[in-house]
Amino acid sequence: MWLQRQLQLAARSRGFHLVTGEVLEALPELRALDVGMLHLLIRHTSASLALQENADPSVRRDFETWFDQAVPERAGYWTHTLEGPDDMPAHIKAALLGPSLTLPIAGGRLALGTWQGIYLCEHRDHGGSRSLVATAWGPGAEEG
């Protein structure tokens, strides 16, 4: 089975947001896969995806704090500034984290660790809705 779908995530404020549930809700066909893979690609250059801690919200706040200090806005060395002070730092942050995740599927579920979840990493103050391309593949339960 091959499946490819574009998913639209609602606009969110800057930060690290758990979206595992939204992704799975949009892809009910994954339940038919005994074994397979799910590839997610975010179609933007100022947001990224990550797989990280899904239980304690302080982890998401600490990620945001670290990235804001490591890649500051209004630094005198930025030359790409036409789209606002958060734009070039957002591109750097997105490049550091990356635009995609490839995740295993086992028994119709994502084979994630107990404390792992999919993050939408929004690096702009007002990034707007975000588009993902989800591609899943693997034999269905009846195909063995």
Secondary structure as a PSIPRED ss2 file (coil, helix, strand):
# PSIPRED VFORMAT (PSIPRED V4.0)

   1 M C   1.000  0.000  0.000
   2 W E   0.000  0.000  1.000
   3 L E   0.000  0.000  1.000
   4 Q E   0.000  0.000  1.000
   5 R E   0.000  0.000  1.000
   6 Q E   0.000  0.000  1.000
   7 L E   0.000  0.000  1.000
   8 Q E   0.000  0.000  1.000
   9 L E   0.000  0.000  1.000
  10 A C   1.000  0.000  0.000
  11 A C   1.000  0.000  0.000
  12 R C   1.000  0.000  0.000
  13 S E   0.000  0.000  1.000
  14 R E   0.000  0.000  1.000
  15 G E   0.000  0.000  1.000
  16 F E   0.000  0.000  1.000
  17 H E   0.000  0.000  1.000
  18 L E   0.000  0.000  1.000
  19 V C   1.000  0.000  0.000
  20 T H   0.000  1.000  0.000
  21 G H   0.000  1.000  0.000
  22 E H   0.000  1.000  0.000
  23 V H   0.000  1.000  0.000
  24 L H   0.000  1.000  0.000
  25 E H   0.000  1.000  0.000
  26 A H   0.000  1.000  0.000
  27 L C   1.000  0.000  0.000
  28 P H   0.000  1.000  0.000
  29 E H   0.000  1.000  0.000
  30 L H   0.000  1.000  0.000
  31 R H   0.000  1.000  0.000
  32 A H   0.000  1.000  0.000
  33 L E   0.000  0.000  1.000
  34 D C   1.000  0.000  0.000
  35 V E   0.000  0.000  1.000
  36 G E   0.000  0.000  1.000
  37 M E   0.000  0.000  1.000
  38 L E   0.000  0.000  1.000
  39 H E   0.000  0.000  1.000
  40 L E   0.000  0.000  1.000
  41 L E   0.000  0.000  1.000
  42 I E   0.000  0.000  1.000
  43 R C   1.000  0.000  0.000
  44 H C   1.000  0.000  0.000
  45 T C   1.000  0.000  0.000
  46 S C   1.000  0.000  0.000
  47 A E   0.000  0.000  1.000
  48 S E   0.000  0.000  1.000
  49 L E   0.000  0.000  1.000
  50 A E   0.000  0.000  1.000
  51 L E   0.000  0.000  1.000
  52 Q E   0.000  0.000  1.000
  53 E E   0.000  0.000  1.000
  54 N C   1.000  0.000  0.000
  55 A C   1.000  0.000  0.000
  56 D C   1.000  0.000  0.000
  57 P H   0.000  1.000  0.000
  58 S H   0.000  1.000  0.000
  59 V H   0.000  1.000  0.000
  60 R H   0.000  1.000  0.000
  61 R H   0.000  1.000  0.000
  62 D H   0.000  1.000  0.000
  63 F H   0.000  1.000  0.000
  64 E H   0.000  1.000  0.000
  65 T H   0.000  1.000  0.000
  66 W H   0.000  1.000  0.000
  67 F H   0.000  1.000  0.000
  68 D H   0.000  1.000  0.000
  69 Q H   0.000  1.000  0.000
  70 A H   0.000  1.000  0.000
  71 V C   1.000  0.000  0.000
  72 P C   1.000  0.000  0.000
  73 E C   1.000  0.000  0.000
  74 R C   1.000  0.000  0.000
  75 A C   1.000  0.000  0.000
  76 G C   1.000  0.000  0.000
  77 Y C   1.000  0.000  0.000
  78 W C   1.000  0.000  0.000
  79 T C   1.000  0.000  0.000
  80 H C   1.000  0.000  0.000
  81 T C   1.000  0.000  0.000
  82 L C   1.000  0.000  0.000
  83 E C   1.000  0.000  0.000
  84 G C   1.000  0.000  0.000
  85 P C   1.000  0.000  0.000
  86 D C   1.000  0.000  0.000
  87 D H   0.000  1.000  0.000
  88 M H   0.000  1.000  0.000
  89 P H   0.000  1.000  0.000
  90 A H   0.000  1.000  0.000
  91 H H   0.000  1.000  0.000
  92 I H   0.000  1.000  0.000
  93 K H   0.000  1.000  0.000
  94 A H   0.000  1.000  0.000
  95 A H   0.000  1.000  0.000
  96 L H   0.000  1.000  0.000
  97 L H   0.000  1.000  0.000
  98 G C   1.000  0.000  0.000
  99 P C   1.000  0.000  0.000
 100 S E   0.000  0.000  1.000
 101 L E   0.000  0.000  1.000
 102 T E   0.000  0.000  1.000
 103 L E   0.000  0.000  1.000
 104 P E   0.000  0.000  1.000
 105 I E   0.000  0.000  1.000
 106 A E   0.000  0.000  1.000
 107 G C   1.000  0.000  0.000
 108 G C   1.000  0.000  0.000
 109 R E   0.000  0.000  1.000
 110 L E   0.000  0.000  1.000
 111 A C   1.000  0.000  0.000
 112 L C   1.000  0.000  0.000
 113 G C   1.000  0.000  0.000
 114 T C   1.000  0.000  0.000
 115 W C   1.000  0.000  0.000
 116 Q E   0.000  0.000  1.000
 117 G E   0.000  0.000  1.000
 118 I E   0.000  0.000  1.000
 119 Y E   0.000  0.000  1.000
 120 L E   0.000  0.000  1.000
 121 C E   0.000  0.000  1.000
 122 E E   0.000  0.000  1.000
 123 H E   0.000  0.000  1.000
 124 R E   0.000  0.000  1.000
 125 D E   0.000  0.000  1.000
 126 H E   0.000  0.000  1.000
 127 G C   1.000  0.000  0.000
 128 G C   1.000  0.000  0.000
 129 S C   1.000  0.000  0.000
 130 R E   0.000  0.000  1.000
 131 S E   0.000  0.000  1.000
 132 L E   0.000  0.000  1.000
 133 V E   0.000  0.000  1.000
 134 A E   0.000  0.000  1.000
 135 T E   0.000  0.000  1.000
 136 A E   0.000  0.000  1.000
 137 W E   0.000  0.000  1.000
 138 G C   1.000  0.000  0.000
 139 P C   1.000  0.000  0.000
 140 G E   0.000  0.000  1.000
 141 A C   1.000  0.000  0.000
 142 E C   1.000  0.000  0.000
 143 E C   1.000  0.000  0.000
 144 G C   1.000  0.000  0.000
